[in-house]
Amino acid sequence: MSQASLRRSRFVLGRGPGAVAFVLVLGLLLVMAIEPTRQLLTQRERVSTMAEDLAKIERVNAQLEARIDRLKDPDYIEQQARAQAGLVHPGEVPYVVMPPSDGKEPNGVAKQPATTAPPPEPGVVESFLDFIGFL
């Protein structure tokens, strides 16, 4: 064999296995990168979900803090005591405004219309007198 043919065969043989090895290594690197990429995407989704939850919790906390501030206000406390417990100051006359009646009892059952009792049945004497025509 000549020098030129040896170079050609080495060139052809050297390039083929090297290209296959390069493709295999590249494929292995890509396969190894799949799991960390999947974990990264899962973590990003979890972080965004947790951020939304945190925003909701902060809104609820702000509402509760506003309620706490209201409950510290003496005027609000008095208003609630008057509305819920019927508080009156000395010298005030308490009164209750009743809603119009809707025909129901306080327990929600409809009232039965008052019925008059039927007249008593006539006795034997009354029946005889009615039969004769005296009544």
C-alpha positions in Angstrom: 0.0 0.0 0.0 1.1 3.4 -0.7 1.4 6.3 1.6 -1.6 8.1 0.1 -3.9 5.1 0.3 -3.0 4.7 4.0 -3.8 8.3 4.7 -7.1 8.0 2.9 -8.1 4.9 4.9 -7.1 6.4 8.2 -9.0 9.6 7.2 -12.1 7.7 6.4 -11.9 5.3 9.3 -10.8 8.1 11.7 -13.7 10.4 10.8 -16.5 7.8 10.9 -16.0 6.4 14.5 -15.2 9.9 15.7 -18.4 11.3 14.3 -20.4 8.4 15.8 -18.7 9.0 19.2 -19.4 12.7 19.0 -23.1 12.1 18.2 -23.3 9.6 21.1 -21.7 11.9 23.6 -23.9 14.8 22.4 -27.0 12.5 22.8 -25.9 11.5 26.3 -25.4 15.1 27.3 -28.9 16.0 26.0 -30.5 13.1 27.8 -28.7 14.1 31.0 -30.0 17.7 30.6 -33.6 16.6 30.4 -34.2 15.9 34.1 -32.6 19.1 35.4 -34.6 21.1 32.9 -37.8 19.3 34.0 -37.0 20.1 37.6 -36.3 23.7 36.8 -39.7 24.1 35.0 -41.5 22.3 38.0 -39.8 24.6 40.4 -40.7 27.7 38.4 -44.4 26.6 38.4 -44.2 26.0 42.1 -42.7 29.4 42.8 -45.4 31.1 40.8 -48.1 29.2 42.6 -46.6 30.0 46.0 -46.4 33.7 45.0 -50.1 33.7 44.2 -50.8 32.1 47.6 -48.7 34.7 49.3 -50.6 37.5 47.6 -53.9 36.0 48.8 -52.6 35.6 52.3 -51.3 39.2 52.4 -54.8 40.4 51.2 -56.5 38.5 54.0 -54.0 39.8 56.5 -54.7 43.4 55.4 -58.4 42.8 55.8 -57.9 41.3 59.3 -55.7 44.2 60.3 -58.4 46.7 59.2 -60.9 44.7 61.2 -58.6 44.8 64.2 -58.3 48.6 63.9 -62.1 48.9 63.7 -62.5 46.8 66.8 -60.2 49.1 68.7 -62.4 52.1 67.9 -64.7 52.9 70.8 -67.5 54.3 68.5 -67.5 51.1 66.5 -67.7 49.0 69.7 -70.6 51.1 71.0 -72.4 50.8 67.6 -72.0 47.0 67.7 -73.1 46.8 71.3 -76.3 48.8 70.5 -77.1 46.7 67.4 -76.3 43.3 68.8 -76.8 43.5 72.5 -79.4 46.3 72.8 -77.1 48.6 74.8 -78.8 51.8 76.0 -77.2 54.6 78.0 -78.8 55.6 81.3 -81.7 57.9 80.6 -82.3 56.6 77.1 -85.6 54.9 76.3 -85.1 51.6 74.5 -87.5 50.7 71.7 -87.7 48.0 69.1 -89.0 48.4 65.6 -90.7 45.2 64.5 -90.9 44.4 60.8 -94.4 44.1 59.3 -96.0 40.7 59.9 -95.8 38.4 56.9 -98.4 35.9 58.3 -95.8 33.6 59.8 -94.9 32.6 63.3 -91.4 33.5 64.6 -90.3 29.9 63.9 -91.2 30.2 60.2 -94.5 28.2 60.3 -97.4 29.9 58.6 -100.2 30.9 60.9 -103.4 29.0 60.6 -106.5 31.2 60.1 -108.7 31.4 63.1 -111.7 29.2 62.7 -114.9 29.6 64.6 -116.2 26.5 66.3 -119.3 25.0 64.7 -122.6 25.5 66.5 -123.6 22.7 68.9 -125.8 20.1 67.4 -129.4 20.5 68.5 -130.8 18.2 71.2 -133.8 15.9 70.8 -136.3 18.6 72.0 -134.9 21.2 69.7 -135.0 18.8 66.8 -138.7 17.9 67.5 -139.7 21.5 67.8 -137.9 22.3 64.6 -139.7 19.4 62.9 -143.1 20.6 64.1 -142.2 24.1 63.0 -142.2 25.9 66.3 -138.5 27.0 65.9 
